[in-house]
């Protein structure tokens, strides 16, 4: 297990997750969604750099989630 | 400048150290590189008639202008449901009217314009509409013509001016006169609980939002633009 901190707007949460927990897992996590109020379309950034969904989140990392822009159908 | 030092070490060895110092003529470029991501907030930059105060968040490459507005011009189609007039954005048959929705005190609205200097003129790089709660959380209003990140689908308008102030004024004028249609529409139910009007003899009065907590009708947003909004 490892600790990660996730920020969404002015809100943040620090939580313990599995060692192989990825950025994609975070973006789809109902637990984090409920705690921070983000939706289905997000991007994950560490130090301002957008991260790939398949990348494992490093222990102790602070992840900033942002609302991803959609486009007109 | 050159400085020479003779060092006597503990084991008796003598060491000569020469230090050369030279001023580098790179102060501004180094400073620019180090402060590339730094922004500065300037409050009360402009006061626009009919709209109010404008604050700025000035970055190295762009400026984010925040206009704290208290109303939203809703040029759309409306339908009367149980004596309450509500928007029917996707309708083709209901009455089209330019109503103005007055925001209650707990809903803080920020109309946002991003500008950047390009070829000796200032260019509008986008317009956003955020609703904020008392703790500065940002929300997407239940409106069509708004992308997930609160970017407004404005339609085309002249986006190049001599000054940032003119860009803000032009963006607000486009916001005032644009029609709200069903582009980017999700569910109209939230809109009809949020934007409600009571027809009176002479005008249309904004009714309270039909929810104990208005944020439950909106989507919470977090973006780099929202981070730079000044309220």
Contacts between the chains, C-beta under 8 A, distances in Angstrom:
chain1	res1	chain2	res2	distance
A	7	B	222	7.9
A	8	B	220	7.3
A	8	B	222	4.8
A	9	B	136	8.0
A	9	B	137	5.4
A	9	B	138	6.0
A	9	B	220	6.7
A	9	B	221	7.3
A	9	B	222	3.8
A	9	B	226	7.0
A	10	B	135	6.2
A	10	B	136	5.6
A	10	B	137	5.7
A	11	B	137	7.1
A	36	B	220	7.9
A	37	B	220	4.0
A	38	B	220	6.6
A	38	B	222	7.1
A	39	B	148	7.4
A	39	B	219	5.7
A	39	B	220	7.7
A	41	B	148	5.3
A	48	B	37	7.5
A	64	B	222	7.8
A	65	B	222	6.4
A	66	B	149	8.0
A	66	B	222	5.3
A	66	B	223	5.2
A	66	B	224	6.7
A	67	B	140	7.8
A	67	B	148	5.5
A	67	B	149	4.9
A	67	B	150	7.9
A	67	B	219	7.9
A	67	B	221	4.4
A	67	B	222	5.7
A	67	B	223	5.3
A	68	B	148	6.5
A	68	B	149	7.1
A	69	B	147	5.5
A	69	B	148	6.1
A	69	B	149	4.4
A	69	B	151	6.4
A	70	B	147	5.4
A	70	B	148	4.4
A	70	B	149	7.8
A	70	B	184	7.5
A	71	B	147	7.6
A	72	B	153	6.7
A	72	B	183	6.1
A	72	B	184	6.3
